[in-house]
Amino acid sequence: MKGKRLVWFIVTLLIVLSMALSACGSTTAEEPAGEEPSADTTEVEVWFHSGKGEERDVLDAQVTDFNAMQDEIFINAVLLPEGSYNDQVNAAALAGDLPCLLDFDGPYLYNYAWSGYLRTLDDLVPDDVKADFLPSIIAQGTYGGNLYSLGTFDSGLAIWGNKAYLDAAGVRIPTGIDDPWDMDEFMDAMEKLMALDETEYVIDFKLNYGAGEWQPYGFSPILQSFGGDLIDRTDYQSADGVLNGPEAVAAMEFFQGLFLDGYANPAPAGDDDFYGSKIAALSWVGHWMYGPHSEGLGDDLVLIPVPNFGGKAVTGMGSWNWGITSSCPTPEAAYDFLAYLIEPEQIVRMTDANGAVPARSSAIALSEPYAEGGVLELLAQQLEGGVAVERPVTPAYPTISAAFDEAIRNIITGADVQTELDAAVAKIDQDIADNDGYPLPE
């Protein structure tokens, strides 16, 4: 066993022991109330992350409705804390105690599939259903040529703008994915908006989110727009020359310059500089802020496509999705419930609650904000129009994410860009080497 795998085994074993001890006291899981299954009913255990309250409420209702509409399958849904969700999945896998149906954040799929936690969905999902999904959802759910997951929603990243400030500064407001700002127009907007009396800085990059997945999700599109990337995607064997190459260095020096020149704030006091105090004219963030933004700015809120900083415009994508575990004794029953969740009407039921982009084209057509002419149509256009790039399809992604997160946070505070990217590459390449290149499961 390689050294890194031995360390991971020990860490995961400690997690299992910790969970077992904590289970002797109080439990962290929540089970929605419902009828008990009968003796001749197939019970399917489902794990769901305890995220936004609106998502929990909808899933609870969907479980109740599914159980009531038929008597062959009983869904037992268990809600687990989002912050420790991945640790609990790994601990349960080690203990042989995974549920049948599991939801997880998109990029974790590849490590789960490589580790053997999941079975493919290829034999369960009809071709016409698969063809209706956004290409970003299929790209996120595919590993080694097989489909392992489907989500009911995707995410959208763009620039939110204060129209009153943009008009006052004489800045053009792009309206579609075919005509985004280029680098010159973006920097011209920075200068003009900074000159307004109302702005203390121009663009809020949501650094109040702290350490974690926001950095690779939110800022790798800048890297990719310049021509860099988080790893060489031809074989996923190294980040050298890609994450620390000249294009990546130029991207991160540009990004760092926005903070050094005062256009961006490395330490915002809170979450509402754009929509509350209105000291920022723009916000670089996703669909989930539509509610607060629209309440704060009303008719002055506009949605702007991600800029083309170099070779192409790139947006982040990906969100929580569903997979069936390899240990599930009744995968067909698990898929029956998943098939219910991915019905267009059920997708819209969820996305009306959490504001995310519906995962299927037929569901988008039913969604008032995302359908043609809707206020959030641009986010769907970016996902359908090839602007979105999935995070790297490799089991090394957790290491890639952590390494890039650390590099970004250091770069923002003034660290040498080349040094930080070289350090990130070293961590990523060492992880890949420690795991023999992450060969595809046979």
Backbone hydrogen bonds in HBPLUS format (Angstrom, degrees):
<---DONOR---> <-ACCEPTOR-->    atom                        ^
c    i                          cat <-CA-CA->   ^        H-A-AA   ^      H-
h    n   atom  resd res      DA  || num        DHA   H-A  angle D-A-AA Bond
n    s   type  num  typ     dist DA aas  dist angle  dist       angle   num
A0006-LEU N   A0002-LYS O   2.99 MM   4  6.30 152.4  2.07 152.7 161.2     1
A0007-VAL N   A0003-GLY O   3.01 MM   4  6.32 159.4  2.05 152.4 157.4     2
A0008-TRP N   A0004-LYS O   2.94 MM   4  6.19 163.4  1.97 148.7 153.4     3
A0009-PHE N   A0005-ARG O   2.82 MM   4  6.03 152.9  1.89 145.1 152.9     4
A0010-ILE N   A0006-LEU O   2.99 MM   4  6.26 159.1  2.03 150.5 155.3     5
A0011-VAL N   A0007-VAL O   2.88 MM   4  6.14 166.7  1.90 157.8 161.4     6
A0012-THR N   A0008-TRP O   2.84 MM   4  5.96 167.4  1.85 151.2 155.1     7
A0013-LEU N   A0009-PHE O   2.88 MM   4  6.03 153.3  1.95 144.6 152.4     8
A0014-LEU N   A0010-ILE O   2.98 MM   4  6.25 153.7  2.05 148.1 154.8     9
A0015-ILE N   A0011-VAL O   3.02 MM   4  6.37 146.3  2.14 143.5 153.3    10
A0016-VAL N   A0012-THR O   2.93 MM   4  6.29 155.4  1.99 149.8 156.0    11
A0017-LEU N   A0013-LEU O   2.97 MM   4  6.29 162.6  2.00 151.8 155.7    12
A0018-SER N   A0014-LEU O   2.83 MM   4  6.01 154.7  1.89 144.9 152.5    13
A0019-MET N   A0015-ILE O   2.82 MM   4  6.07 159.3  1.86 153.0 158.3    14
A0020-ALA N   A0016-VAL O   2.89 MM   4  6.14 153.3  1.96 148.1 156.0    15
A0021-LEU N   A0017-LEU O   2.93 MM   4  6.17 158.4  1.98 148.3 153.6    16
A0022-SER N   A0018-SER O   2.93 MM   4  6.13 163.0  1.96 149.8 154.8    17
A0023-ALA N   A0019-MET O   2.91 MM   4  6.00 140.3  2.07 139.3 150.1    18
A0024-CYS N   A0021-LEU O   3.04 MM   3  5.38 145.6  2.16 103.8 113.7    19
A0025-GLY N   A0022-SER O   3.01 MM   3  5.40 148.3  2.11 106.6 116.0    20
A0030-GLU N   A0079-LEU O   2.93 MM  49  4.95 153.1  2.00 136.4 145.1    21
A0079-LEU N   A0030-GLU O   2.73 MM  49  4.95 175.0  1.73 154.9 156.0    22
A0041-THR N   A0038-SER O   3.18 MM   3  5.32 163.4  2.21 115.2 115.3    23
A0042-THR N   A0072-GLU O   2.94 MM  30  6.17 164.9  1.96 154.0 149.4    24
A0074-PHE N   A0042-THR O   2.76 MM  32  6.01 161.8  1.79 149.3 152.2    25
A0044-VAL N   A0074-PHE O   2.82 MM  30  6.10 163.5  1.84 161.6 164.0    26
A0076-ASN N   A0044-VAL O   2.88 MM  32  5.96 171.9  1.88 148.8 151.2    27
A0100-CYS N   A0045-GLU O   3.12 MM  55  5.55 136.5  2.32 131.3 142.3    28
A0101-LEU N   A0045-GLU O   3.21 MM  56  6.54 170.6  2.22 158.1 161.0    29
A0046-VAL N   A0076-ASN O   2.87 MM  30  5.97 161.4  1.90 144.7 144.2    30
A0078-VAL N   A0046-VAL O   2.73 MM  32  6.06 162.3  1.76 168.9 174.3    31
A0047-TRP N   A0101-LEU O   2.98 MM  54  6.46 159.0  2.02 159.0 164.0    32
A0103-ASP N   A0047-TRP O   3.23 MM  56  6.34 135.8  2.44 138.6 151.0    33
A0048-PHE N   A0078-VAL O   2.98 MM  30  6.19 156.8  2.04 158.8 158.6    34
A0080-LEU N   A0048-PHE O   3.01 MM  32  6.31 156.0  2.07 151.5 158.5    35
A0051-GLY N   A0049-HIS O   2.96 MM   2  5.64 127.2  2.25 107.5  91.9    36
A0050-SER N   A0080-LEU O   2.68 MM  30  5.40 146.8  1.78 165.1 158.2    37
A0055-GLU N   A0052-LYS O   3.05 MM   3  5.38 123.0  2.39 104.9 118.4    38
A0056-ARG N   A0052-LYS O   3.15 MM   4  6.56 159.8  2.19 154.3 160.0    39
A0057-ASP N   A0053-GLY O   2.95 MM   4  6.17 161.2  1.98 151.0 156.2    40
A0058-VAL N   A0054-GLU O   3.09 MM   4  6.30 159.1  2.13 145.6 150.5    41
A0059-LEU N   A0055-GLU O   2.96 MM   4  6.18 170.6  1.97 155.4 158.1    42
A0060-ASP N   A0056-ARG O   2.88 MM   4  6.03 163.3  1.91 153.0 158.0    43
A0061-ALA N   A0057-ASP O   3.07 MM   4  6.28 157.6  2.13 143.4 149.1    44
A0062-GLN N   A0058-VAL O   2.81 MM   4  6.10 152.7  1.89 151.7 160.4    45
A0063-VAL N   A0059-LEU O   2.85 MM   4  6.07 159.9  1.90 155.9 160.2    46
A0064-THR N   A0060-ASP O   3.02 MM   4  6.26 165.4  2.04 149.0 153.0    47
A0065-ASP N   A0061-ALA O   2.87 MM   4  6.04 161.4  1.90 148.1 153.5    48
A0066-PHE N   A0062-GLN O   2.87 MM   4  5.97 162.5  1.90 148.2 153.2    49
A0067-ASN N   A0063-VAL O   2.96 MM   4  6.11 167.3  1.97 154.0 157.5    50
A0068-ALA N   A0064-THR O   3.04 MM   4  6.18 142.7  2.19 140.0 150.3    51
A0069-MET N   A0065-ASP O   2.94 MM   4  6.06 136.4  2.14 145.9 157.0    52
A0085-TYR N   A0082-GLU O   3.21 MM   3  4.94 166.8  2.23 105.1 108.4    53
A0088-GLN N   A0084-SER O   3.02 MM   4  6.28 155.8  2.08 154.1 161.3    54
A0089-VAL N   A0085-TYR O   2.95 MM   4  6.28 150.3  2.04 152.6 161.3    55
A0090-ASN N   A0086-ASN O   3.04 MM   4  6.30 166.8  2.06 152.1 154.6    56
A0091-ALA N   A0087-ASP O   2.90 MM   4  6.09 156.4  1.95 146.7 154.0    57
A0092-ALA N   A0088-GLN O   2.88 MM   4  5.97 159.2  1.93 143.6 149.3    58
A0093-ALA N   A0089-VAL O   2.91 MM   4  6.12 151.8  1.99 148.5 156.5    59
A0094-LEU N   A0090-ASN O   3.07 MM   4  6.29 157.6  2.12 145.9 151.1    60
A0095-ALA N   A0091-ALA O   3.03 MM   4  6.28 147.4  2.14 142.9 152.2    61
A0096-GLY N   A0092-ALA O   2.92 MM   4  5.94 105.4  2.49 134.4 151.8    62
A0097-ASP N   A0092-ALA O   2.72 MM   5  4.81 176.3  1.72 150.1 149.2    63
A0096-GLY N   A0093-ALA O   3.11 MM   3  4.96 154.8  2.18  97.6 105.4    64
A0325-THR N   A0100-CYS O   2.93 MM 225  5.41 159.6  1.97 145.8 152.4    65
A0102-LEU N   A0323-GLY O   2.88 MM 221  5.39 172.4  1.89 168.2 170.5    66
A0323-GLY N   A0102-LEU O   2.84 MM 221  5.39 154.9  1.91 156.7 165.2    67
A0104-PHE N   A0321-ASN O   2.91 MM 217  5.62 148.6  2.01 150.5 160.7    68
A0321-ASN N   A0104-PHE O   2.90 MM 217  5.62 156.1  1.95 147.0 150.7    69
A0108-TYR N   A0105-ASP O   2.98 MM   3  5.84 150.7  2.06 132.7 140.6    70
A0106-GLY N   A0319-SER O   3.06 MM 213  5.27 137.1  2.25 109.3 121.4    71
A0109-LEU N   A0106-GLY O   3.03 MM   3  5.75 163.1  2.06 124.0 129.3    72
A0112-TYR N   A0108-TYR O   3.04 MM   4  6.24 163.4  2.07 158.9 164.2    73
A0113-ALA N   A0109-LEU O   2.72 MM   4  5.93 165.9  1.74 162.8 166.4    74
A0114-TRP N   A0110-TYR O   2.99 MM   4  5.99 161.8  2.02 139.1 144.8    75
A0115-SER N   A0111-ASN O   2.92 MM   4  5.96 147.5  2.03 139.2 148.1    76
A0117-TYR N   A0112-TYR O   2.94 MM   5  5.28 155.1  2.00 160.8 155.1    77
A0116-GLY N   A0113-ALA O   3.04 MM   3  5.12 153.6  2.11 102.1 110.4    78
A0326-SER N   A0117-TYR O   2.76 MM 209  5.56 159.8  1.80 123.9 128.7    79
A0119-ARG N   A0324-ILE O   2.97 MM 205  5.99 169.5  1.98 163.2 162.2    80
A0121-LEU N   A0147-LEU O   2.66 MM  26  5.56 169.8  1.67 166.6 165.7    81
A0124-LEU N   A0121-LEU O   2.89 MM   3  5.24 158.5  1.94 117.0 124.3    82
A0125-VAL N   A0121-LEU O   3.09 MM   4  6.12 154.4  2.15 173.2 178.6    83
A0129-VAL N   A0126-PRO O   3.16 MM   3  5.36 125.8  2.47 101.2 114.5    84
A0130-LYS N   A0126-PRO O   3.03 MM   4  6.34 166.4  2.05 157.6 161.3    85
A0131-ALA N   A0127-ASP O   2.94 MM   4  6.10 154.8  2.00 148.1 154.7    86
A0132-ASP N   A0129-VAL O   3.09 MM   3  5.31 144.4  2.22 104.2 114.5    87
A0133-PHE N   A0130-LYS O   3.20 MM   3  5.57 159.4  2.24 110.1 116.3    88
A0361-SER N   A0132-ASP O   2.83 MM 229  5.68 163.1  1.86 171.9 170.2    89
A0134-LEU N   A0359-ALA O   2.84 MM 225  5.75 162.7  1.87 162.3 158.7    90
A0137-ILE N   A0134-LEU O   3.05 MM   3  5.32 127.2  2.33 104.5 117.4    91
A0138-ILE N   A0134-LEU O   3.27 MM   4  6.68 159.1  2.32 154.7 159.8    92
A0139-ALA N   A0135-PRO O   2.91 MM   4  6.07 159.5  1.95 147.8 154.0    93
A0140-GLN N   A0136-SER O   2.94 MM   4  6.05 158.1  1.99 142.2 148.2    94
A0141-GLY N   A0137-ILE O   3.01 MM   4  6.14 147.7  2.11 140.8 149.5    95
A0148-TYR N   A0141-GLY O   2.76 MM   7  5.48 174.3  1.76 166.1 164.6    96
A0143-TYR N   A0146-ASN O   2.89 MM   3  5.47 156.4  1.95 158.8 160.3    97
A0146-ASN N   A0143-TYR O   3.11 MM   3  5.47 166.6  2.13 113.9 117.8    98
A0150-LEU N   A0322-TRP O   3.03 MM 172  5.35 147.1  2.15 142.1 151.3    99
A0322-TRP N   A0150-LEU O   2.76 MM 172  5.35 173.6  1.77 137.2 139.4   100
A0359-ALA N   A0152-THR O   3.22 MM 207  5.11 148.5  2.32 124.5 117.6   101
A0154-ASP N   A0357-VAL O   2.76 MM 203  5.05 158.8  1.80 149.0 156.5   102
A0357-VAL N   A0154-ASP O   3.08 MM 203  5.05 145.0  2.20 143.5 143.7   103
A0287-HIS N   A0156-GLY O   2.85 MM 131  5.30 125.7  2.15 146.3 157.9   104
A0158-ALA N   A0285-VAL O   3.20 MM 127  6.05 175.1  2.20 149.4 148.6   105
A0285-VAL N   A0158-ALA O   3.26 MM 127  6.05 140.4  2.43 162.2 172.5   106
A0159-ILE N   A0304-ILE O   2.96 MM 145  4.97 172.4  1.97 160.8 158.5   107
A0304-ILE N   A0159-ILE O   2.70 MM 145  4.97 164.8  1.73 167.3 169.1   108
A0160-TRP N   A0283-SER O   2.82 MM 123  5.04 169.2  1.83 149.9 151.9   109
A0283-SER N   A0160-TRP O   2.83 MM 123  5.04 144.5  1.96 144.8 151.1   110
A0161-GLY N   A0302-VAL O   2.83 MM 141  5.11 168.9  1.84 147.8 150.3   111
A0302-VAL N   A0161-GLY O   3.00 MM 141  5.11 153.5  2.07 147.7 150.6   112
A0162-ASN N   A0281-ALA O   3.05 MM 119  5.50 143.5  2.18 166.2 166.9   113
A0165-TYR N   A0162-ASN O   3.04 MM   3  5.49 121.6  2.39 109.3 122.6   114
A0166-LEU N   A0162-ASN O   3.00 MM   4  6.29 163.5  2.03 155.6 161.0   115
A0163-LYS N   A0300-ASP O   2.65 MM 137  4.76 171.1  1.66 153.9 151.2   116
A0167-ASP N   A0163-LYS O   2.84 MM   4  5.92 165.5  1.86 153.3 156.7   117
A0168-ALA N   A0164-ALA O   3.07 MM   4  6.12 158.3  2.11 138.7 145.2   118
A0169-ALA N   A0165-TYR O   2.95 MM   4  6.11 145.1  2.07 146.3 155.2   119
A0171-VAL N   A0166-LEU O   2.94 MM   5  5.11 172.3  1.94 154.6 154.2   120
A0170-GLY N   A0167-ASP O   3.10 MM   3  5.03 149.2  2.20  98.5 108.0   121
A0179-ASP N   A0176-GLY O   3.40 MM   3  5.91 170.1  2.41 113.9 116.8   122
A0308-ASN N   A0181-TRP O   2.85 MM 127  6.21 163.2  1.88 166.9 171.4   123
A0186-PHE N   A0182-ASP O   2.86 MM   4  6.02 154.9  1.93 155.2 163.1   124
A0187-MET N   A0183-MET O   2.95 MM   4  6.18 167.1  1.97 156.3 158.6   125
A0188-ASP N   A0184-ASP O   2.93 MM   4  6.08 148.1  2.03 142.4 152.0   126
A0189-ALA N   A0185-GLU O   2.96 MM   4  6.14 149.9  2.05 140.7 148.2   127
A0190-MET N   A0186-PHE O   2.99 MM   4  6.37 148.6  2.09 143.9 153.0   128
A0191-GLU N   A0187-MET O   3.10 MM   4  6.37 164.2  2.12 149.7 151.7   129
A0192-LYS N   A0188-ASP O   3.04 MM   4  6.24 168.0  2.05 151.8 155.1   130
A0193-LEU N   A0189-ALA O   2.92 MM   4  5.89 164.8  1.94 151.1 155.6   131
A0194-MET N   A0190-MET O   2.96 MM   4  5.97 148.9  2.06 144.4 153.1   132
A0195-ALA N   A0191-GLU O   3.28 MM   4  6.43 135.7  2.49 137.7 147.5   133
A0196-LEU N   A0193-LEU O   3.27 MM   3  5.52 160.0  2.31 105.1 111.0   134
A0200-GLU N   A0279-ILE O   2.83 MM  79  5.23 154.5  1.89 135.7 142.8   135
A0201-TYR N   A0279-ILE O   3.37 MM  78  6.58 168.0  2.38 155.4 155.2   136
A0202-VAL N   A0263-TYR O   2.90 MM  61  5.05 134.1  2.11 119.7 133.5   137
A0281-ALA N   A0202-VAL O   2.84 MM  79  5.11 125.7  2.14 122.3 137.7   138
A0282-LEU N   A0202-VAL O   2.86 MM  80  6.02 151.5  1.94 164.9 164.4   139
A0203-ILE N   A0263-TYR O   3.04 MM  60  6.33 162.5  2.07 160.8 166.5   140
A0204-ASP N   A0282-LEU O   2.91 MM  78  6.17 164.9  1.94 137.4 139.6   141
A0284-TRP N   A0204-ASP O   2.86 MM  80  6.07 161.7  1.90 153.6 159.3   142
A0209-TYR N   A0206-LYS O   3.08 MM   3  5.91 166.3  2.09 119.2 122.5   143
A0210-GLY N   A0207-LEU O   3.23 MM   3  5.78 166.1  2.25 112.6 116.3   144
A0217-TYR N   A0213-GLU O   3.01 MM   4  6.06 165.1  2.03 159.2 163.8   145
A0218-GLY N   A0214-TRP O   2.66 MM   4  5.45 162.3  1.69 147.9 154.5   146
A0219-PHE N   A0215-GLN O   2.91 MM   4  5.54 157.4  1.97 144.4 150.6   147
A0220-SER N   A0216-PRO O   3.29 MM   4  5.13 149.0  2.39 117.5 123.3   148
A0222-ILE N   A0219-PHE O   3.13 MM   3  5.41 136.1  2.33 104.1 114.8   149
A0223-LEU N   A0219-PHE O   3.45 MM   4  6.86 158.5  2.50 145.2 149.9   150
A0224-GLN N   A0220-SER O   2.86 MM   4  6.13 159.0  1.90 155.4 161.2   151
A0225-SER N   A0221-PRO O   2.86 MM   4  5.94 143.1  2.00 137.9 147.5   152
A0226-PHE N   A0222-ILE O   3.25 MM   4  6.51 142.7  2.40 144.6 152.6   153
A0228-GLY N   A0223-LEU O   2.96 MM   5  5.19 146.3  2.07 154.9 144.2   154
A0227-GLY N   A0224-GLN O   3.08 MM   3  4.95 142.5  2.23  94.2 105.5   155
A0311-GLY N   A0225-SER O   2.83 MM  86  5.73 142.6  1.97 166.2 178.6   156
A0232-ASP N   A0238-SER O   2.98 MM   6  5.92 168.4  1.99 150.1 153.8   157
A0236-TYR N   A0232-ASP O   2.96 MM   4  5.47 140.0  2.12 148.8 161.0   158
A0242-VAL N   A0239-ALA O   3.13 MM   3  5.47 160.1  2.17 127.3 131.3   159
A0243-LEU N   A0239-ALA O   2.95 MM   4  5.48 169.6  1.96 155.9 159.3   160
A0249-VAL N   A0245-GLY O   2.94 MM   4  6.16 163.0  1.97 159.9 165.4   161
A0250-ALA N   A0246-PRO O   2.96 MM   4  6.05 159.8  2.00 142.6 148.2   162
A0251-ALA N   A0247-GLU O   2.97 MM   4  6.20 153.1  2.05 143.7 151.2   163
A0252-MET N   A0248-ALA O   3.00 MM   4  6.25 164.6  2.02 153.6 156.7   164
A0253-GLU N   A0249-VAL O   2.87 MM   4  6.01 147.0  1.97 149.3 158.8   165
A0254-PHE N   A0250-ALA O   2.99 MM   4  6.11 154.3  2.06 143.3 149.9   166
A0255-PHE N   A0251-ALA O   2.95 MM   4  6.22 159.2  1.99 145.0 151.1   167
A0256-GLN N   A0252-MET O   2.86 MM   4  5.92 161.7  1.90 139.6 145.0   168
A0257-GLY N   A0253-GLU O   2.93 MM   4  6.02 149.4  2.03 138.4 146.9   169
A0258-LEU N   A0254-PHE O   3.24 MM   4  6.62 136.7  2.44 144.3 154.3   170
A0258-LEU N   A0255-PHE O   3.18 MM   3  5.42 134.9  2.39 101.7 112.9   171
A0259-PHE N   A0256-GLN O   3.06 MM   3  5.50 134.6  2.27 108.3 119.5   172
A0260-LEU N   A0256-GLN O   3.00 MM   4  6.33 165.0  2.03 152.9 157.7   173
A0261-ASP N   A0257-GLY O   2.83 MM   4  5.74 151.4  1.91 145.8 151.8   174
A0263-TYR N   A0258-LEU O   2.89 MM   5  5.13 122.1  2.23 152.5 168.1   175
A0264-ALA N   A0258-LEU O   2.96 MM   6  5.55 137.8  2.15 136.0 132.3   176
A0262-GLY N   A0259-PHE O   3.13 MM   3  5.14 159.6  2.17 102.9 109.1   177
A0276-GLY N   A0272-ASP O   2.71 MM   4  4.66 148.4  1.80 134.6 140.0   178
A0277-SER N   A0272-ASP O   3.10 MM   5  6.35 136.7  2.29 138.3 151.1   179
A0279-ILE N   A0273-ASP O   2.82 MM   6  5.43 123.1  2.15 144.1 160.4   180
A0280-ALA N   A0273-ASP O   3.17 MM   7  5.67 148.9  2.27 134.2 129.4   181
A0289-MET N   A0286-GLY O   3.32 MM   3  6.28 173.9  2.32 125.0 126.5   182
A0290-TYR N   A0287-HIS O   3.01 MM   3  5.69 163.5  2.04 129.4 129.7   183
A0293-HIS N   A0289-MET O   2.96 MM   4  5.96 161.3  2.00 156.5 162.6   184
A0294-SER N   A0290-TYR O   2.81 MM   4  5.82 166.3  1.82 154.0 157.6   185
A0295-GLU N   A0291-GLY O   3.03 MM   4  6.18 156.3  2.09 152.2 159.2   186
A0296-GLY N   A0292-PRO O   2.95 MM   4  6.04 150.4  2.04 143.1 150.9   187
A0297-LEU N   A0293-HIS O   2.86 MM   4  5.94 159.0  1.91 155.1 160.0   188
A0298-GLY N   A0294-SER O   2.88 MM   4  4.89 143.0  2.01 122.2 132.0   189
A0300-ASP N   A0297-LEU O   3.05 MM   3  5.25 158.6  2.09 133.5 130.3   190
A0301-LEU N   A0298-GLY O   3.20 MM   3  5.91 167.5  2.21 121.4 123.5   191
A0315-THR N   A0387-VAL O   3.05 MM  72  5.87 155.1  2.11 127.9 130.5   192
A0389-VAL N   A0315-THR O   3.23 MM  74  6.46 152.3  2.31 179.7 171.9   193
A0328-CYS N   A0325-THR O   3.22 MM   3  5.44 164.4  2.24 107.4 112.1   194
A0334-ALA N   A0330-THR O   3.10 MM   4  6.43 157.5  2.15 151.9 158.9   195
A0335-TYR N   A0331-PRO O   2.84 MM   4  6.07 153.5  1.91 146.7 153.8   196
A0336-ASP N   A0332-GLU O   2.99 MM   4  6.24 141.1  2.14 138.4 149.0   197
A0337-PHE N   A0333-ALA O   3.37 MM   4  6.77 150.9  2.46 146.0 150.9   198
A0338-LEU N   A0334-ALA O   3.07 MM   4  6.41 160.2  2.11 145.7 151.8   199
A0339-ALA N   A0335-TYR O   2.61 MM   4  5.76 158.6  1.66 155.6 161.0   200
A0340-TYR N   A0336-ASP O   3.19 MM   4  6.40 140.9  2.35 132.8 142.1   201
A0340-TYR N   A0337-PHE O   3.08 MM   3  5.04 123.0  2.42  93.5 108.1   202
A0341-LEU N   A0337-PHE O   3.00 MM   4  6.39 154.2  2.07 148.6 155.4   203
A0342-ILE N   A0338-LEU O   3.00 MM   4  6.28 143.2  2.13 150.2 159.8   204
A0343-GLU N   A0340-TYR O   3.25 MM   3  5.41 166.4  2.27 107.1 110.5   205
A0346-GLN N   A0343-GLU O   2.90 MM   3  5.24 120.8  2.26 109.7 125.3   206
A0347-ILE N   A0343-GLU O   2.87 MM   4  6.13 155.4  1.93 161.6 169.7   207
A0348-VAL N   A0344-PRO O   3.02 MM   4  6.28 164.2  2.05 150.8 154.0   208
A0349-ARG N   A0345-GLU O   3.01 MM   4  6.17 144.1  2.15 134.1 144.5   209
A0350-MET N   A0346-GLN O   3.11 MM   4  6.40 147.8  2.22 141.7 148.4   210
A0350-MET N   A0347-ILE O   3.05 MM   3  5.22 121.4  2.41  98.0 112.0   211
A0351-THR N   A0347-ILE O   2.86 MM   4  6.19 167.7  1.87 156.9 160.3   212
A0352-ASP N   A0348-VAL O   2.80 MM   4  5.68 148.8  1.90 144.9 151.1   213
A0353-ALA N   A0350-MET O   2.96 MM   3  5.27 135.3  2.16 102.4 115.2   214
A0354-ASN N   A0350-MET O   2.98 MM   4  6.37 156.0  2.03 152.4 159.6   215
A0355-GLY N   A0351-THR O   2.79 MM   4  5.02 138.2  1.97 130.9 137.4   216
A0363-ALA N   A0360-ARG O   3.06 MM   3  5.13 125.8  2.36  96.5 110.7   217
A0364-ILE N   A0360-ARG O   2.92 MM   4  6.29 151.5  2.00 151.0 159.5   218
A0365-ALA N   A0361-SER O   3.11 MM   4  6.40 153.8  2.18 147.6 153.4   219
A0366-LEU N   A0363-ALA O   2.97 MM   3  5.07 137.4  2.16  99.0 111.6   220
A0367-SER N   A0364-ILE O   3.03 MM   3  5.02 152.7  2.11 102.9 111.6   221
A0371-ALA N   A0367-SER O   2.81 MM   4  5.56 142.9  1.94 165.1 168.4   222
A0376-LEU N   A0369-PRO O   2.79 MM   7  5.23 153.0  1.86 143.2 148.3   223
A0374-GLY N   A0371-ALA O   2.80 MM   3  5.31 158.2  1.85 145.4 145.4   224
A0377-GLU N   A0374-GLY O   3.24 MM   3  5.13 169.6  2.25 107.9 109.1   225
A0379-LEU N   A0376-LEU O   3.04 MM   3  5.76 134.9  2.25 119.6 128.8   226
A0380-ALA N   A0377-GLU O   3.04 MM   3  5.31 119.9  2.41 104.7 119.2   227
A0381-GLN N   A0377-GLU O   2.91 MM   4  6.24 157.0  1.97 155.1 162.8   228
A0382-GLN N   A0378-LEU O   2.97 MM   4  6.26 154.2  2.04 151.8 157.3   229
A0383-LEU N   A0379-LEU O   3.35 MM   4  6.59 152.1  2.44 138.1 144.5   230
A0384-GLU N   A0380-ALA O   2.90 MM   4  6.11 153.8  1.96 153.5 161.4   231
A0385-GLY N   A0381-GLN O   2.72 MM   4  5.53 136.2  1.91 145.0 156.1   232
A0387-VAL N   A0382-GLN O   3.17 MM   5  5.08 143.7  2.31 153.1 157.8   233
A0394-THR N   A0392-PRO O   3.01 MM   2  5.69 128.8  2.28 106.1  91.1   234
A0397-TYR N   A0394-THR O   3.03 MM   3  5.65 158.0  2.08 122.7 124.4   235
A0399-THR N   A0396-ALA O   3.01 MM   3  5.57 125.4  2.32 116.9 129.8   236
A0400-ILE N   A0396-ALA O   3.04 MM   4  6.29 160.1  2.08 151.6 157.9   237
A0401-SER N   A0397-TYR O   2.76 MM   4  5.92 168.4  1.77 168.6 169.5   238
A0402-ALA N   A0398-PRO O   3.12 MM   4  6.26 166.4  2.14 142.1 145.6   239
A0403-ALA N   A0399-THR O   2.91 MM   4  6.01 161.9  1.94 152.5 157.6   240
A0404-PHE N   A0400-ILE O   2.96 MM   4  6.08 164.6  1.99 153.5 157.3   241
A0405-ASP N   A0401-SER O   2.91 MM   4  5.98 158.0  1.96 149.6 156.5   242
A0406-GLU N   A0402-ALA O   3.11 MM   4  6.26 163.9  2.14 144.5 148.0   243
A0407-ALA N   A0403-ALA O   3.06 MM   4  6.25 160.2  2.10 143.4 149.3   244
A0408-ILE N   A0404-PHE O   2.87 MM   4  6.01 168.8  1.88 156.1 158.4   245
A0409-ARG N   A0405-ASP O   3.12 MM   4  6.31 168.8  2.13 152.6 155.3   246
A0410-ASN N   A0406-GLU O   3.10 MM   4  6.31 150.1  2.19 146.8 154.6   247
A0411-ILE N   A0407-ALA O   2.84 MM   4  6.04 158.3  1.89 153.7 160.5   248
A0412-ILE N   A0408-ILE O   2.91 MM   4  6.09 163.0  1.94 158.7 161.9   249
A0415-ALA N   A0410-ASN O   3.07 MM   5  5.48 163.0  2.10 143.9 139.9   250
A0414-GLY N   A0411-ILE O   2.97 MM   3  5.19 163.2  2.00 112.1 115.3   251
A0420-GLU N   A0416-ASP O   3.09 MM   4  6.32 161.7  2.13 153.1 158.1   252
A0421-LEU N   A0417-VAL O   2.97 MM   4  6.19 165.8  1.99 159.8 163.5   253
A0422-ASP N   A0418-GLN O   2.90 MM   4  6.00 155.5  1.96 148.6 155.8   254
A0423-ALA N   A0419-THR O   3.03 MM   4  6.22 153.7  2.10 144.1 151.0   255
A0424-ALA N   A0420-GLU O   3.02 MM   4  6.31 153.5  2.10 145.2 152.3   256
A0425-VAL N   A0421-LEU O   2.97 MM   4  6.19 159.8  2.01 148.5 153.5   257
A0426-ALA N   A0422-ASP O   3.00 MM   4  6.26 156.7  2.05 147.5 153.6   258
A0427-LYS N   A0423-ALA O   3.17 MM   4  6.46 156.0  2.23 147.5 152.6   259
A0428-ILE N   A0424-ALA O   3.05 MM   4  6.30 164.0  2.08 153.5 157.8   260
A0429-ASP N   A0425-VAL O   2.84 MM   4  5.96 176.1  1.85 161.3 162.6   261
A0430-GLN N   A0426-ALA O   3.01 MM   4  5.99 149.0  2.11 138.7 147.2   262
A0431-ASP N   A0427-LYS O   3.09 MM   4  6.28 156.2  2.15 144.4 150.2   263
A0432-ILE N   A0428-ILE O   3.04 MM   4  6.38 160.1  2.08 152.8 158.1   264
A0433-ALA N   A0429-ASP O   2.96 MM   4  6.15 158.9  2.01 144.3 150.1   265
A0434-ASP N   A0430-GLN O   2.83 MM   4  6.02 157.4  1.88 149.8 156.4   266
A0435-ASN N   A0431-ASP O   3.18 MM   4  6.36 131.5  2.42 139.2 150.5   267
A0435-ASN N   A0432-ILE O   3.21 MM   3  5.25 137.3  2.40  95.8 107.5   268
A0437-GLY N   A0432-ILE O   2.80 MM   5  4.92 164.4  1.83 156.9 151.8   269
A0436-ASP N   A0433-ALA O   3.11 MM   3  5.11 152.6  2.19 116.3 112.3   270
A0438-TYR N   A0435-ASN O   2.87 MM   3  5.45 161.3  1.91 122.2 128.5   271
